[in-house]
Amino acid sequence: MKLSLMMPLLLSLSSNMALAAKSSAKAKHSTKATPAAAASTAEPTALEILGESDRSRGSSAVAEGISWAVDVHSKDTNTDSTVSYDLKVKGNDALAEATAPARNKGETMIFNDRNIWFFKPGLKKPVAISPRQKLMGQASNGDIASTNYARDYEGTIIGSEQVDGQETWKLELKAKAKNVTYDRVRYWISKKDRLGIKAEFLTVSGDVFKKATFEYKNKMETGGKTFPFVSKMVITDAVNNASVTTLDYKLPHAEKHADAIFNVNNLIR
């Protein structure tokens, strides 16, 4: 073939190749993830997950305050008893007052950050107690108030597991201070709703000594938005399955609380 006849063909091939290369480069550029897109698909941190799950267990759900009632029912082979409390929470402070039965009525606990004070009719002044002390049955003093795992524990995501048909993150929590309820916690939080659905409480050495499950059939409304709120916590002894304590949460609602009710000096009346 003569060169004069080949030139148009060569030019056409060269032009097509250039267009193909340009289209390929454009396609690669268009599919490259932007920083914003990458951030939106990134896994949340343990701190973020804990913060969201804490809200549905009473922590900082409403800035001005939140109130609810809770029945603590303890049952084992020898005992079967229930004590009812009214809870008022604001920030890191909480007030728990027993309302029934008559023998417990008036017993009061004030939670100031991680410090707890106990008072009941007949005492001259409040006494300091530990969040780890037994409240009744398998429930510790710290179990009755709002949960602030994001503040109290260093969390690490150690895996993903399916629990009761729900996809969850499995977290390992280690206490940041000695005056918290538990030294270590394994905590399963649902990926869909960011709710804590299962927990194991461990000793410093890593032995499980009790377990808990959670339900969220209550609803809370704040700022025009509704979110689930814990309705039940069932705590079971890891060795004796017959020893069970159930916390039934009722009537959670936003309520403005004065700072004075959380002042331990105001307990004597």
PyMOL commands that set and color helices and strands:
alter all, ss='L'
color gray80, all
select helices_A, chain A and resi 3-31+35-41+46-55+141-144+149-152+259-262+264-266
alter helices_A, ss='H'
color red, helices_A
select strands_A, chain A and resi 66-75+80-90+93-100+108-112+115-119+127-129+134-136+139-140+153-163+166-175+184-190+196-202+208-215+218-222+225-229+232-237+244-254
alter strands_A, ss='S'
color yellow, strands_A
deselect
rebuild
show_as cartoon
